[in-house]
Amino acid sequence: MNRDQISQIVRQVLKDTGVAATIPEVPSHPTALPASRETSSSPRTSRAAVLIGKSRIEMREFPIREITDDEMLIRVEGCGICGTDVHEFKGDPMGLAPLVLGHEGTGEIIRLGSNIRQDSAGKRVKLGDRIVTSVNACGKCDACLYTPGRLNLCENLKVYGLLPDDETHLNGYFAEHLIVRADSTFFVVNDLSLELRMLIEPAAVVVHALERAKLTGLVNFRSRVLVQGCGPIGLLMVAVVRAAGVQHIVALDGDDSRLDMAGRMGAEHLINHKNYAGVPELVAAVKAATKGRGAHLAFQCTGVPTAVSNIWKYVQRGGGICEVGSFVDSGSCTVNPHHDICAKEITLVGSWVYTVEEYPIAYNFLRRAQGIGLPVESLITHRFPLDKMTEGFDVSIRQQGLKVAILPDK
């Protein structure tokens, strides 16, 4: 018996008693929501930091267009500066300018289209929720059609903060507001601090890298793992490997402060490559930290071709490498096919971005890292307001801190 039949029976009984006139009609479907929902103080304009050319950012104010029933307007609370942002800022290698950068962002929903009821994990959505956005695949290219489990390989993959300017303008998180378009992927993350919310995107990068590395069969509780490069991604890589149960982690970098943080993130051995005369001495140091054999698996987290050449030498025979750091073209490297690959029978996997499904895993990784005492929130060392974003980029380029965050309301 359905809702309408029950309603008719109840009304007939009440009618027979003479009180039916006091009972309102019960609609057979829920009352429709208004075209959009918004907070009482919803703004009409928004400032954004627009990259207009090489190392040139201009603050501009744009009108906020009306959102559709399938869109949201987000008040940006914060966004980290990524290495990809730095490359775009320095020279626009992707040819995207003018654009609003910023993809490690998070914010509060202040306008909500009537058709949006739940996030990409099925969680109910309401005004005031804090969210993060993920990648959007086209669904039409060969990668989408023939490798549906690996939509990170979509040939037309889109992410907010790496979209060319258009009539909406508010396409990245280095702005006061962001318009989340129809069919975008997003997640409600109300219970995380602002710092952790800004780290979900880079955390998804290392979660994906760990999953790729597991395909080699070389990552387990007894593995000796090397992480080369201790920038924000490398440090999160140390943390995710440690959170996954690996105890024997070697961190390799040229900065003692970053190596100190790697130790706090769970690395067992810290090696500063600047303390060694050359590659043979450095290889000896890595072997000394790995029972004389080398790493079972190494994560390459720098964007430096020389480092890519060297990492093959730190891995034992039968070991593996996961390439995580080369998200832009930084040049070629030299590898000896016989000594580095064939004779050692090395397994190599690449790692590109992440999948939407890995966002909830990244969320749980950050919660797990906190639970075992890893200071992941401490990765954010500098905070700048929107109108001082160029200074934030300068700090990132000089590597004076770890993760720089832009806070529009600061």
N, C-alpha and C positions, 0 to 999 in steps of 0.2 A: 504494500500500500504506500503510495507516494504522498508528498507533502500536501498537494492540492486536494486529494481525496480525504485526508484527515481533516483538513481545514473545512471542507464542505460538511462533513459529518458533525463537527463541533458546532458550526454555525446553525445547522438544522436543529440540533438539540437545543441550542440557546434560543432559537426563534420560537420553538414550541413552548418555551417557558416565558416568552414575552420580553426577553432582554436582549435580543439580537441586535437591536438598533444601537446599543452602546458598544458593540464590538467592531473595531475597524477591520476593513478587508486586509487579509494577509497576502502580500505579494508572493507570486510563485517564484520570483527570482530576486536576488539581493538588489537593493537600491543601487542604481548606477552612481559611481563616483563622479565628482566634477571633472571638467576637462583637465585640470591640473590642480595640485595642492601646493601651497607655498606658505612660507613663514610670513608673519606680519611685516617684517622689516626687509622683505626681499628687494634687492637693489635693481636699478635700471641701467647702470653702467659699471664697467670693471676696468681696472688697470692691468696691464700685462707687459712683461719684459720681452720685447721682440728682437730676436737676432736678425739684424739687417745686413750683415756682412762680416768679414773676418774680424773677430774680436770686437765687434761693434754691437752693443745692445742699446736699444732705445725704449724708454718707457712711453707707452701709448695708452690712451683710454678709449674703450670701445663701448658702444651701446650693447646691452644684452638683449638679443632677440628673444621672441617668444619661443618657449619650448613646445614640442609636440606631445601628444599623449604617450609617446614611447621614449621620451627623453627625461633627463634630470639636469638640474643646475646644482653644481657643487660649490660651496664656499671652501676654497683651498686653505688648509691649515698648515701644510708644510710639504716640502719635497727635497730629497737629497740630490746633490750634483753627482752624476755618474761619469765614469770615464768616457762614455760615448758622448755625453754632453760636452765634455772638455774638448774632444776631437772636433765636434761640430763648431764650438765656439772659436777654436783656433784657426779653422780653415774651411769649414763646411764641406768635408769630403763627400758627403752624400748628396750635395746639391739641393738642399731643402730650403735654404733661406729665401725669403723671410719666413720665419716661423717662431712660435712660442715653444721653447724647449721644456723639459721636465717630465720624466716618466716614473720617478720613484715617489709619487705623491699620494696624498690622502686628503680627505676633506669631508665636510658635513653636507648632507642633502638639504637644500633650502627650497627647491621646487621639484615636484615629483609628478611626472605624467601619470594619467589615470590608468594606463594599461600596465604599469610596472607594479607588480605585486610581490615578487620575490627575487632574490639575487641568484647568481649562477650556481649556488649550492642548494637552492630551494628554501633559503631562510627568508622569512617575511620582511618586507621593507617598509619603512615609514619615514616621515619627515624627521630630521634631526639625527638620523643614523650616520655613523662614520663609515666610509667605504674606501676601498682601493679598487682600481681597475686593472684588468689583465690584457692580454693580447687578443686581437680579433683576426681570425682567418677568413679568407675569401670564400671558401667552399667550392671553388670552381677550377682551380689549377690542378696540375697533375699530382702534386703532393697531397692536396686535400682529397682528391678523388681516389688515389691509389695507395696512399699511406695514411689512412684516417686516424691511426693511433699516434701519428707524429705530425700534428698540425703546426708545430713550431717551425716546420720546414716549408710552410706555405710561401709561395713565391710572391704573394702580395700581402704579407703579414703587416698588420697595422697596430700601432701602439700610440696612445696619447703622449704628446711630447716629441714625437718624430713625424708629425704630419705637416705638410706645407700649408701656408696660410690660405684661408678661404673666407667666404662671407661671414662665417661664424666667428673667426679669429681666436676664440677661446678654446684652443685645441691642445694646450699643454699646461702642466702644473706650475710653471713659473709665471703665475698670474693670480689675481685675487679670486677668480672664478673659473670653472671649467664646465662646459656643456658636454654631458655624456650622451652620445647619440643612440639611436635605436639599435637594438641587437648587440649592444656592447656587453662584454663580460665584466662582472664586478662582484665584489664580496663585501658583506657587512662585517665589520671588525670592531664593534663598539668596545669590547673589553680589553683592547690593547692600548698601551700608552702611545702618544704621538710618535715617540722615537721608534718604537717597534713597528708601528704602521708604516713609517717611512722606510723601514728595512725589509718589508715583505717582498718587494720586487727583487732586490739583489739576493735575498734569501732564496727566492725561487730559482735564480740562476745557479746557485750552488747545489740546491736540491736536485735540479735536473742533471748537473754534472755528476753528482754522486750516483744517481740512477744509471747514467751512461757507464760510469766506471764499474758498477756492479755487473754489467754485461760481460766483463772480462773474466769473472769468477775469481778475482784476486783480492777482493775486499771482504775481510771477515775480522773476527775478534783478535786474531793473532797477526794480522797483516802489519807490515812496516810501511807506512805511507809517508811520502814526501810531498810537501806543498811548497812550490817555488813561487815567490812573490807574495808579500804580505801587505798589499794594499787592502782596501775594504773587501773586495771579492776574495782575495787569498785568506784574509782573517776569518771571514764567514765560512770559507772552505775548511779551514782548520776546525772551526766550531761544529760544522755539520758532520764532519768525519768523527769528531770526538763524541758528539751526541748520538751517533750511530753505533758507538761501542768500541771504536778503534782506540787503543791506548798508546801505541807506538807511532808517534807522529813527529816528523822532522820538518821544521820550518826554515826556509832559506830565503834570505833577503840581504840588502845592503844597508839597512837602517836599524840601529839598535833599539830605538823606541818602538818601531813596528814589530821587531822581534820580541820585545818585552810583552807587547800586547798579544802576540801569537802564543807566548807562554801562558798568559792568563786565559786564552781561549782553549788551551788544552794541549799545546805542543810539548813534547817530552824533551826534544833536543832543538837548540837554536843555533843556526850557523850564519854568520855574517860573511858573505863572499869577499868583502873588501879586506878581510884579514888573511887572505891567502894569495900567494904569489901568482898562481895560475890555475888553469883547469885541472891538471893532474893532482895538485895539492888539495883542491876543493873536492875532487872525486874521492880522495883518500879520507877527507873529513866526513863525507857522507857515508862512506863504507864503515868508518869507525863508529858511527851512530846507528848502524844497521847490521851489527854482528858480522862485519867484514864482507857483506855480500851486496849491499845496495838495496834500494827500495823494491818492495813487491809491486807497488803502484805509485806513480808520481802525477800530481796535478800541476799543470803548467798554467800559472795565473798571471803572468806578465804579458805585456804587449811588445816585448823586446825580442827581435829575431835572434840575437846572440844567446839569450836565455833558452830559446827554443832549441837551438843547436846543442847546448850543453846538457839539457835534461835527459837526453838519451843515455848519457854516460853515467847517470846516477841510478839507473835501474838495473836490477840483476837480470841474469839470463832467465827467460821465461816470464819476465815481468810485463808491466803495462804502463801506458801513459794516457792521461785524459787531458786534451788541449781545451782550456777554458778561456785563456786570456786574449785571444786574437780576434776580437769582435770588429776590428777595422783593419785595413791593409796597412801594416807597418813595414812591409818589405819582406824579402826572402831570407831564408837561412840555409846553412850548409849542414847536410846530414850525410854520413857515410853509410850507404845502403848495406854494405857487408858487415862492418863492425857494429854499427848502431842498431840495425834492424834484423837482418837475415840470421847472422850467427848467434844472436841473442834470442831470436824468435819472439820479438816484442809484439804485444797486442796494443794497437793504437785506436782510441775512440775520440771523436770530436764531440763538442757540446755546444749547441746553438740555442740561446735564449731559454725557453721553458714552455711547457704546455699549460693551458688553463687549469687542468686538473691538478697541477703541482702547486697552485696557490694555496689551497687548504693544507697541503703537506708542509709548505713553507711556514704557514701560520703555526702549525703544531710543532715544527722544528724550533721556532723562536720561543714558544712556551716551554718546550723541553729544555732548551739551552738555559733559559732562566732558572728552571727547576733544579738543574745540576750545578748552578753557580757560575755559569759562563757570562761575563759582563757584556753581552751583545749590545745593550743600549749605549755603552761607552764608546762605541764606534763613531758616534756622532760627536765630533769634537768642536765644531764651529757652527755658529748660526748667524745668518745675515738677513736683514729685511730685503724686500723685493727691490727697492730702489738702490741697494748697494750690492746687487748681484754680481757686477763686474769684479768687485773686491773678493767676493766668494770664489769666483773662478780663479782669480790670481792666487788665492791661498791653496786651491786644489792643484793648480799647475806647479806651484813651488813645493808641493807636498809637505806643507807645514803642519798639517793635521792628518786625520784619517778621512772621515766623512764630513763634508760640508753640507749644511741644510739651509734652505731658503724658507723663511717664515713670513708670509705676506703681512701678518698682523703684528710682527715684532716691532 
